[in-house]
Amino acid sequence: REIGSIVRSLGCSPTEAELHELLSKVEEEPTGYIHLEKFLPVMTKVLLDRSYQPIPEDVLLHAFEALDKNKCGCITKEELVKYLTEE
């Protein structure tokens, strides 16, 4: 169920049809689970081939602006690590 969130977190912006196609390549039948060892090679190819449109720059900028609590135009490495691993 989270495949779209995972793929989007890698900077891709696939359509729903593209997500369903990707899911058909990596999903374990009949469990509905995706094993990392099956996902990694498929997603690596997707990223290297630039198969999906990238997330628009303004969307990324807005995301970083939301994380910039002090409105100073940057976030620290520590903040970024915290957001990526805890939030």
Secondary structure by P-SEA (a helix, b strand, c coil): caaaaaaaaacccccaaaaaaaaaaccccccccccaaaaaaaaaaaaaacccccccaaaaaaaaaaacccccccccaaaaaaaaccc
